Amino acid sequence: MNIFLFTTIAVTALTIFVLIYSYSLQFFSLSKKGKEWRERIKQDTLVGLAIIFLTLISCFLWVIFIYFRIFV
């Protein structure tokens, strides 16, 4: 159970890191080459998808952990 709690906290920390990273993207002024690279790999889309899936996984892990903590 301790390992599962650690995993849940680690995923939550990663989610918070990605959220802060996505918020700070607008503050970085990119050169012309950096903007081309950002548009080519669609970085905003990838960060958005990462936020969605990491938040989903994090919420499910916390729900499972709390369920086992209360009922098992």
Gaussian input, Z-matrix of N, CA and C with variables (Angstrom, degrees):
# hf/3-21g

backbone

0 1
 N
 C     1     B1
 C     2     B2     1     A1
 N     3     B3     2     A2     1     D1
 C     4     B4     3     A3     2     D2
 C     5     B5     4     A4     3     D3
 N     6     B6     5     A5     4     D4
 C     7     B7     6     A6     5     D5
 C     8     B8     7     A7     6     D6
 N     9     B9     8     A8     7     D7
 C    10    B10     9     A9     8     D8
 C    11    B11    10    A10     9     D9
 N    12    B12    11    A11    10    D10
 C    13    B13    12    A12    11    D11
 C    14    B14    13    A13    12    D12
 N    15    B15    14    A14    13    D13
 C    16    B16    15    A15    14    D14
 C    17    B17    16    A16    15    D15
 N    18    B18    17    A17    16    D16
 C    19    B19    18    A18    17    D17
 C    20    B20    19    A19    18    D18
 N    21    B21    20    A20    19    D19
 C    22    B22    21    A21    20    D20
 C    23    B23    22    A22    21    D21
 N    24    B24    23    A23    22    D22
 C    25    B25    24    A24    23    D23
 C    26    B26    25    A25    24    D24
 N    27    B27    26    A26    25    D25
 C    28    B28    27    A27    26    D26
 C    29    B29    28    A28    27    D27
 N    30    B30    29    A29    28    D28
 C    31    B31    30    A30    29    D29
 C    32    B32    31    A31    30    D30
 N    33    B33    32    A32    31    D31
 C    34    B34    33    A33    32    D32
 C    35    B35    34    A34    33    D33
 N    36    B36    35    A35    34    D34
 C    37    B37    36    A36    35    D35
 C    38    B38    37    A37    36    D36
 N    39    B39    38    A38    37    D37
 C    40    B40    39    A39    38    D38
 C    41    B41    40    A40    39    D39
 N    42    B42    41    A41    40    D40
 C    43    B43    42    A42    41    D41
 C    44    B44    43    A43    42    D42
 N    45    B45    44    A44    43    D43
 C    46    B46    45    A45    44    D44
 C    47    B47    46    A46    45    D45
 N    48    B48    47    A47    46    D46
 C    49    B49    48    A48    47    D47
 C    50    B50    49    A49    48    D48
 N    51    B51    50    A50    49    D49
 C    52    B52    51    A51    50    D50
 C    53    B53    52    A52    51    D51
 N    54    B54    53    A53    52    D52
 C    55    B55    54    A54    53    D53
 C    56    B56    55    A55    54    D54
 N    57    B57    56    A56    55    D55
 C    58    B58    57    A57    56    D56
 C    59    B59    58    A58    57    D57
 N    60    B60    59    A59    58    D58
 C    61    B61    60    A60    59    D59
 C    62    B62    61    A61    60    D60
 N    63    B63    62    A62    61    D61
 C    64    B64    63    A63    62    D62
 C    65    B65    64    A64    63    D63
 N    66    B66    65    A65    64    D64
 C    67    B67    66    A66    65    D65
 C    68    B68    67    A67    66    D66
 N    69    B69    68    A68    67    D67
 C    70    B70    69    A69    68    D68
 C    71    B71    70    A70    69    D69
 N    72    B72    71    A71    70    D70
 C    73    B73    72    A72    71    D71
 C    74    B74    73    A73    72    D72
 N    75    B75    74    A74    73    D73
 C    76    B76    75    A75    74    D74
 C    77    B77    76    A76    75    D75
 N    78    B78    77    A77    76    D76
 C    79    B79    78    A78    77    D77
 C    80    B80    79    A79    78    D78
 N    81    B81    80    A80    79    D79
 C    82    B82    81    A81    80    D80
 C    83    B83    82    A82    81    D81
 N    84    B84    83    A83    82    D82
 C    85    B85    84    A84    83    D83
 C    86    B86    85    A85    84    D84
 N    87    B87    86    A86    85    D85
 C    88    B88    87    A87    86    D86
 C    89    B89    88    A88    87    D87
 N    90    B90    89    A89    88    D88
 C    91    B91    90    A90    89    D89
 C    92    B92    91    A91    90    D90
 N    93    B93    92    A92    91    D91
 C    94    B94    93    A93    92    D92
 C    95    B95    94    A94    93    D93
 N    96    B96    95    A95    94    D94
 C    97    B97    96    A96    95    D95
 C    98    B98    97    A97    96    D96
 N    99    B99    98    A98    97    D97
 C   100   B100    99    A99    98    D98
 C   101   B101   100   A100    99    D99
 N   102   B102   101   A101   100   D100
 C   103   B103   102   A102   101   D101
 C   104   B104   103   A103   102   D102
 N   105   B105   104   A104   103   D103
 C   106   B106   105   A105   104   D104
 C   107   B107   106   A106   105   D105
 N   108   B108   107   A107   106   D106
 C   109   B109   108   A108   107   D107
 C   110   B110   109   A109   108   D108
 N   111   B111   110   A110   109   D109
 C   112   B112   111   A111   110   D110
 C   113   B113   112   A112   111   D111
 N   114   B114   113   A113   112   D112
 C   115   B115   114   A114   113   D113
 C   116   B116   115   A115   114   D114
 N   117   B117   116   A116   115   D115
 C   118   B118   117   A117   116   D116
 C   119   B119   118   A118   117   D117
 N   120   B120   119   A119   118   D118
 C   121   B121   120   A120   119   D119
 C   122   B122   121   A121   120   D120
 N   123   B123   122   A122   121   D121
 C   124   B124   123   A123   122   D122
 C   125   B125   124   A124   123   D123
 N   126   B126   125   A125   124   D124
 C   127   B127   126   A126   125   D125
 C   128   B128   127   A127   126   D126
 N   129   B129   128   A128   127   D127
 C   130   B130   129   A129   128   D128
 C   131   B131   130   A130   129   D129
 N   132   B132   131   A131   130   D130
 C   133   B133   132   A132   131   D131
 C   134   B134   133   A133   132   D132
 N   135   B135   134   A134   133   D133
 C   136   B136   135   A135   134   D134
 C   137   B137   136   A136   135   D135
 N   138   B138   137   A137   136   D136
 C   139   B139   138   A138   137   D137
 C   140   B140   139   A139   138   D138
 N   141   B141   140   A140   139   D139
 C   142   B142   141   A141   140   D140
 C   143   B143   142   A142   141   D141
 N   144   B144   143   A143   142   D142
 C   145   B145   144   A144   143   D143
 C   146   B146   145   A145   144   D144
 N   147   B147   146   A146   145   D145
 C   148   B148   147   A147   146   D146
 C   149   B149   148   A148   147   D147
 N   150   B150   149   A149   148   D148
 C   151   B151   150   A150   149   D149
 C   152   B152   151   A151   150   D150
 N   153   B153   152   A152   151   D151
 C   154   B154   153   A153   152   D152
 C   155   B155   154   A154   153   D153
 N   156   B156   155   A155   154   D154
 C   157   B157   156   A156   155   D155
 C   158   B158   157   A157   156   D156
 N   159   B159   158   A158   157   D157
 C   160   B160   159   A159   158   D158
 C   161   B161   160   A160   159   D159
 N   162   B162   161   A161   160   D160
 C   163   B163   162   A162   161   D161
 C   164   B164   163   A163   162   D162
 N   165   B165   164   A164   163   D163
 C   166   B166   165   A165   164   D164
 C   167   B167   166   A166   165   D165
 N   168   B168   167   A167   166   D166
 C   169   B169   168   A168   167   D167
 C   170   B170   169   A169   168   D168
 N   171   B171   170   A170   169   D169
 C   172   B172   171   A171   170   D170
 C   173   B173   172   A172   171   D171
 N   174   B174   173   A173   172   D172
 C   175   B175   174   A174   173   D173
 C   176   B176   175   A175   174   D174
 N   177   B177   176   A176   175   D175
 C   178   B178   177   A177   176   D176
 C   179   B179   178   A178   177   D177
 N   180   B180   179   A179   178   D178
 C   181   B181   180   A180   179   D179
 C   182   B182   181   A181   180   D180
 N   183   B183   182   A182   181   D181
 C   184   B184   183   A183   182   D182
 C   185   B185   184   A184   183   D183
 N   186   B186   185   A185   184   D184
 C   187   B187   186   A186   185   D185
 C   188   B188   187   A187   186   D186
 N   189   B189   188   A188   187   D187
 C   190   B190   189   A189   188   D188
 C   191   B191   190   A190   189   D189
 N   192   B192   191   A191   190   D190
 C   193   B193   192   A192   191   D191
 C   194   B194   193   A193   192   D192
 N   195   B195   194   A194   193   D193
 C   196   B196   195   A195   194   D194
 C   197   B197   196   A196   195   D195
 N   198   B198   197   A197   196   D196
 C   199   B199   198   A198   197   D197
 C   200   B200   199   A199   198   D198
 N   201   B201   200   A200   199   D199
 C   202   B202   201   A201   200   D200
 C   203   B203   202   A202   201   D201
 N   204   B204   203   A203   202   D202
 C   205   B205   204   A204   203   D203
 C   206   B206   205   A205   204   D204
 N   207   B207   206   A206   205   D205
 C   208   B208   207   A207   206   D206
 C   209   B209   208   A208   207   D207
 N   210   B210   209   A209   208   D208
 C   211   B211   210   A210   209   D209
 C   212   B212   211   A211   210   D210
 N   213   B213   212   A212   211   D211
 C   214   B214   213   A213   212   D212
 C   215   B215   214   A214   213   D213

   B1=1.4481
   B2=1.5317
   B3=1.3385
   B4=1.4625
   B5=1.5266
   B6=1.3309
   B7=1.4647
   B8=1.5243
   B9=1.3269
   B10=1.4644
   B11=1.5243
   B12=1.3298
   B13=1.4681
   B14=1.5260
   B15=1.3224
   B16=1.4609
   B17=1.5315
   B18=1.3251
   B19=1.4703
   B20=1.5259
   B21=1.3282
   B22=1.4575
   B23=1.5215
   B24=1.3181
   B25=1.4632
   B26=1.5203
   B27=1.3275
   B28=1.4615
   B29=1.5312
   B30=1.3242
   B31=1.4664
   B32=1.5277
   B33=1.3297
   B34=1.4563
   B35=1.5320
   B36=1.3145
   B37=1.4662
   B38=1.5240
   B39=1.3231
   B40=1.4583
   B41=1.5252
   B42=1.3276
   B43=1.4601
   B44=1.5224
   B45=1.3239
   B46=1.4694
   B47=1.5226
   B48=1.3408
   B49=1.4564
   B50=1.5297
   B51=1.3283
   B52=1.4619
   B53=1.5291
   B54=1.3232
   B55=1.4649
   B56=1.5188
   B57=1.3222
   B58=1.4659
   B59=1.5177
   B60=1.3192
   B61=1.4684
   B62=1.5284
   B63=1.3339
   B64=1.4641
   B65=1.5196
   B66=1.3266
   B67=1.4615
   B68=1.5223
   B69=1.3362
   B70=1.4599
   B71=1.5308
   B72=1.3173
   B73=1.4682
   B74=1.5204
   B75=1.3169
   B76=1.4532
   B77=1.5285
   B78=1.3285
   B79=1.4545
   B80=1.5259
   B81=1.3180
   B82=1.4579
   B83=1.5152
   B84=1.3213
   B85=1.4539
   B86=1.5279
   B87=1.2970
   B88=1.4541
   B89=1.5227
   B90=1.2989
   B91=1.4541
   B92=1.5273
   B93=1.3232
   B94=1.4632
   B95=1.5232
   B96=1.3281
   B97=1.4571
   B98=1.5346
   B99=1.3218
   B100=1.4540
   B101=1.5126
   B102=1.3192
   B103=1.4626
   B104=1.5228
   B105=1.3361
   B106=1.4657
   B107=1.5255
   B108=1.3298
   B109=1.4576
   B110=1.5224
   B111=1.3276
   B112=1.4700
   B113=1.5235
   B114=1.3242
   B115=1.4605
   B116=1.5363
   B117=1.3266
   B118=1.4613
   B119=1.5230
   B120=1.3251
   B121=1.4658
   B122=1.5237
   B123=1.3354
   B124=1.4667
   B125=1.5295
   B126=1.3408
   B127=1.4532
   B128=1.5263
   B129=1.3160
   B130=1.4592
   B131=1.5252
   B132=1.3203
   B133=1.4592
   B134=1.5199
   B135=1.3209
   B136=1.4652
   B137=1.5250
   B138=1.3272
   B139=1.4647
   B140=1.5268
   B141=1.3271
   B142=1.4583
   B143=1.5197
   B144=1.3120
   B145=1.4691
   B146=1.5243
   B147=1.3243
   B148=1.4660
   B149=1.5240
   B150=1.3321
   B151=1.4652
   B152=1.5239
   B153=1.3130
   B154=1.4607
   B155=1.5281
   B156=1.3220
   B157=1.4541
   B158=1.5241
   B159=1.3328
   B160=1.4588
   B161=1.5237
   B162=1.3272
   B163=1.4595
   B164=1.5199
   B165=1.3114
   B166=1.4656
   B167=1.5236
   B168=1.3139
   B169=1.4686
   B170=1.5192
   B171=1.3280
   B172=1.4621
   B173=1.5236
   B174=1.3109
   B175=1.4685
   B176=1.5263
   B177=1.3183
   B178=1.4586
   B179=1.5280
   B180=1.3208
   B181=1.4600
   B182=1.5280
   B183=1.3395
   B184=1.4592
   B185=1.5179
   B186=1.3269
   B187=1.4624
   B188=1.5261
   B189=1.3117
   B190=1.4686
   B191=1.5237
   B192=1.3291
   B193=1.4610
   B194=1.5243
   B195=1.3199
   B196=1.4671
   B197=1.5261
   B198=1.3197
   B199=1.4677
   B200=1.5296
   B201=1.3239
   B202=1.4557
   B203=1.5215
   B204=1.3108
   B205=1.4678
   B206=1.5261
   B207=1.3294
   B208=1.4567
   B209=1.5298
   B210=1.3325
   B211=1.4624
   B212=1.5209
   B213=1.2971
   B214=1.4720
   B215=1.5104
   A1=111.10
   A2=116.41
   A3=119.87
   A4=111.33
   A5=116.28
   A6=119.82
   A7=110.27
   A8=116.47
   A9=119.91
   A10=110.80
   A11=116.97
   A12=120.62
   A13=110.52
   A14=117.04
   A15=120.66
   A16=111.27
   A17=116.50
   A18=120.96
   A19=110.82
   A20=116.31
   A21=120.98
   A22=110.98
   A23=117.04
   A24=120.78
   A25=110.81
   A26=117.65
   A27=120.82
   A28=111.55
   A29=117.11
   A30=120.45
   A31=110.33
   A32=117.08
   A33=120.73
   A34=110.77
   A35=117.23
   A36=120.69
   A37=110.76
   A38=117.45
   A39=120.79
   A40=110.96
   A41=116.59
   A42=121.12
   A43=110.74
   A44=116.87
   A45=120.62
   A46=110.27
   A47=117.23
   A48=120.41
   A49=111.42
   A50=117.47
   A51=120.88
   A52=110.36
   A53=117.75
   A54=120.19
   A55=111.70
   A56=117.18
   A57=120.59
   A58=110.30
   A59=117.27
   A60=121.22
   A61=111.11
   A62=116.92
   A63=119.37
   A64=111.38
   A65=117.06
   A66=119.89
   A67=111.11
   A68=116.94
   A69=120.29
   A70=113.27
   A71=119.04
   A72=120.72
   A73=112.59
   A74=117.61
   A75=120.71
   A76=112.75
   A77=118.07
   A78=120.93
   A79=113.34
   A80=117.62
   A81=120.68
   A82=109.47
   A83=115.75
   A84=118.78
   A85=107.65
   A86=115.37
   A87=120.25
   A88=110.24
   A89=114.87
   A90=119.45
   A91=108.49
   A92=115.76
   A93=119.67
   A94=110.90
   A95=115.79
   A96=119.91
   A97=111.08
   A98=117.19
   A99=121.06
   A100=112.16
   A101=117.41
   A102=120.75
   A103=111.33
   A104=116.25
   A105=119.73
   A106=110.50
   A107=116.94
   A108=120.69
   A109=110.66
   A110=116.18
   A111=121.11
   A112=111.21
   A113=117.04
   A114=120.56
   A115=111.36
   A116=116.65
   A117=119.89
   A118=111.66
   A119=117.13
   A120=118.51
   A121=112.36
   A122=117.06
   A123=122.22
   A124=110.46
   A125=114.45
   A126=121.10
   A127=112.04
   A128=118.03
   A129=120.56
   A130=111.12
   A131=116.69
   A132=120.51
   A133=111.18
   A134=116.40
   A135=119.91
   A136=111.74
   A137=116.57
   A138=119.76
   A139=110.19
   A140=117.17
   A141=120.91
   A142=112.07
   A143=116.67
   A144=120.18
   A145=111.42
   A146=116.49
   A147=119.71
   A148=110.80
   A149=116.85
   A150=120.35
   A151=110.40
   A152=116.64
   A153=120.48
   A154=110.92
   A155=117.51
   A156=120.10
   A157=112.80
   A158=118.31
   A159=119.31
   A160=111.42
   A161=116.96
   A162=119.93
   A163=110.67
   A164=116.57
   A165=121.20
   A166=110.78
   A167=116.94
   A168=121.41
   A169=110.76
   A170=116.26
   A171=120.38
   A172=111.89
   A173=116.91
   A174=120.51
   A175=111.24
   A176=117.53
   A177=120.36
   A178=111.48
   A179=117.30
   A180=119.87
   A181=111.65
   A182=116.66
   A183=119.00
   A184=111.79
   A185=117.55
   A186=120.12
   A187=110.18
   A188=117.61
   A189=121.20
   A190=110.39
   A191=117.24
   A192=120.40
   A193=111.07
   A194=117.25
   A195=120.44
   A196=110.64
   A197=117.50
   A198=120.87
   A199=110.25
   A200=116.89
   A201=119.89
   A202=111.15
   A203=117.05
   A204=120.50
   A205=110.99
   A206=117.91
   A207=121.41
   A208=111.67
   A209=117.56
   A210=120.78
   A211=115.43
   A212=118.52
   A213=119.29
   A214=110.29
   D1=-32.80
   D2=178.69
   D3=-67.20
   D4=-36.76
   D5=178.77
   D6=-67.59
   D7=-38.58
   D8=178.00
   D9=-65.67
   D10=-39.79
   D11=176.60
   D12=-62.92
   D13=-43.51
   D14=178.25
   D15=-61.36
   D16=-42.70
   D17=178.64
   D18=-62.30
   D19=-42.60
   D20=179.62
   D21=-63.32
   D22=-43.58
   D23=178.91
   D24=-66.29
   D25=-38.54
   D26=179.27
   D27=-64.70
   D28=-42.43
   D29=178.62
   D30=-66.35
   D31=-38.30
   D32=177.62
   D33=-65.11
   D34=-41.05
   D35=177.69
   D36=-64.11
   D37=-40.50
   D38=177.07
   D39=-63.36
   D40=-39.47
   D41=177.98
   D42=-62.81
   D43=-44.12
   D44=178.81
   D45=-63.60
   D46=-40.60
   D47=177.92
   D48=-60.82
   D49=-43.98
   D50=-179.51
   D51=-67.07
   D52=-36.88
   D53=176.68
   D54=-63.35
   D55=-43.86
   D56=178.01
   D57=-65.98
   D58=-40.62
   D59=177.63
   D60=-60.82
   D61=-43.41
   D62=-179.10
   D63=-66.89
   D64=-35.00
   D65=177.83
   D66=-67.80
   D67=-35.08
   D68=-175.93
   D69=-84.32
   D70=-5.51
   D71=-179.40
   D72=-59.59
   D73=-35.18
   D74=-176.51
   D75=-72.32
   D76=-17.40
   D77=-177.03
   D78=-86.42
   D79=-14.02
   D80=-179.90
   D81=-87.79
   D82=120.78
   D83=175.57
   D84=-85.26
   D85=123.83
   D86=-176.65
   D87=-100.54
   D88=150.51
   D89=172.98
   D90=-74.74
   D91=176.31
   D92=179.64
   D93=-60.96
   D94=-41.21
   D95=179.69
   D96=-66.18
   D97=-37.71
   D98=178.40
   D99=-66.40
   D100=-38.17
   D101=178.35
   D102=-67.09
   D103=-39.47
   D104=177.29
   D105=-62.52
   D106=-42.85
   D107=179.83
   D108=-64.92
   D109=-41.11
   D110=-179.30
   D111=-64.18
   D112=-38.72
   D113=178.52
   D114=-74.84
   D115=-33.06
   D116=-177.92
   D117=-67.25
   D118=-42.70
   D119=-179.37
   D120=-93.47
   D121=-1.18
   D122=179.34
   D123=54.41
   D124=59.13
   D125=-175.42
   D126=-61.12
   D127=-38.58
   D128=-179.58
   D129=-62.88
   D130=-39.14
   D131=178.00
   D132=-66.11
   D133=-43.27
   D134=-179.88
   D135=-64.69
   D136=-40.49
   D137=178.71
   D138=-66.36
   D139=-39.17
   D140=177.58
   D141=-62.90
   D142=-43.82
   D143=177.25
   D144=-65.08
   D145=-38.81
   D146=177.73
   D147=-62.70
   D148=-40.59
   D149=178.29
   D150=-62.47
   D151=-46.51
   D152=-178.18
   D153=-60.42
   D154=-50.85
   D155=-175.10
   D156=-73.19
   D157=-37.18
   D158=177.54
   D159=-67.07
   D160=-38.39
   D161=177.13
   D162=-65.84
   D163=-40.99
   D164=178.05
   D165=-61.07
   D166=-48.68
   D167=179.79
   D168=-63.43
   D169=-42.69
   D170=-179.87
   D171=-61.91
   D172=-44.46
   D173=179.28
   D174=-64.01
   D175=-44.09
   D176=178.31
   D177=-62.46
   D178=-41.00
   D179=179.01
   D180=-63.33
   D181=-41.74
   D182=178.78
   D183=-67.06
   D184=-39.13
   D185=178.27
   D186=-63.91
   D187=-44.51
   D188=178.84
   D189=-63.37
   D190=-43.16
   D191=-179.87
   D192=-62.49
   D193=-46.63
   D194=-179.54
   D195=-65.47
   D196=-38.15
   D197=177.29
   D198=-59.21
   D199=-49.49
   D200=-179.25
   D201=-67.41
   D202=-33.62
   D203=179.71
   D204=-66.98
   D205=-37.37
   D206=-176.88
   D207=-84.29
   D208=-46.30
   D209=-168.65
   D210=-100.19
   D211=-10.43
   D212=-177.29
   D213=-114.83

